Amino acid sequence: MFTLLGYFGMPGPLELMIVGLVVLLLFGNRLPSVMRSMGRGIVEFKKGIQGIEDEVEEAVKDTKKPEQSVKE
C-alpha cells in the first residue's frame, strides 16, 4: 500500500530547522505573547488540579474520621 509518509520518510533535522525558521519569521512578533498566555494557562491548570486533589484529600479524611470513632 502506498503512503505518502512512507514514500518521503520522516523529516530530518534540517527540514525541522527550516520549518522552525519559517514559523519564527511568520509569528516571531506574536511569539512572546503566545508563550505568556500558554504559561498562564498551565499555571491555572495546575491550580485547578491542586484544588481537586485538596478536595479529594479532605473527602478521604472526612470519611475516615467516623470509622475511627466507631471503632473506639
N, C-alpha and C positions, 0 to 999 in steps of 0.2 A: 504494500500500500504506500502510495506516495504522500509524504507530508512535507510541507514547506519548511518546517523547522528541521526535520531530518535531512533535508537536502542542503540547506545552507549551514546548519550547525549552530551551536550556541555562540553568542557574541563574545569576542575575546576582550582582553584588557584595553587594546587600542580603540575598539569600537565603543566600549563603555566610556572611555575618556572623551571621545568625540561627542557622544550623546550628552554627557555631563557638561561639556563646554557649551553646547548649543542651548541646553536648559539654562545654564548660568547667564548666557548672553540675553536670552529672551526674558527671563524672570529675575535677573540679578537685582534690580532696584526694589522689587517687592519681596525678595527672599528674607530679609531680616524681620519684616512684619509677619510673614507667614510662620517663620520659626518661633517668634514670640507667641503667636496665637497657639501654635502647637504645644509649646511649653506650658502655657496657661491651661490648656485643655488637659494635659497629662496631670498637672497638679490637682485640678478639680476632680479628675477621675480617681486619683489616689486618695483624696479626701473622702470621696463617696465610698470607696471600698473600705477605708478605715472606719467610717461611720457604720457601715453594715457589719463589719467584724465586731465593733464595740457592742452593737445591739445583740448580736448572736451570743457574745460572751455574757452579757447581762441576762439574757434569757436562760442560758445554761446555769448561771449562778442562782437565778430565781427558782428554777426547777429543782436544784439540788438542795436548797435550804429546807423545804418542807419534808423531804425524805430523811434528812438528818435529824430533824426534830421529832419525827415519829419514832425513829429507832431509839432515841434516848429515853 
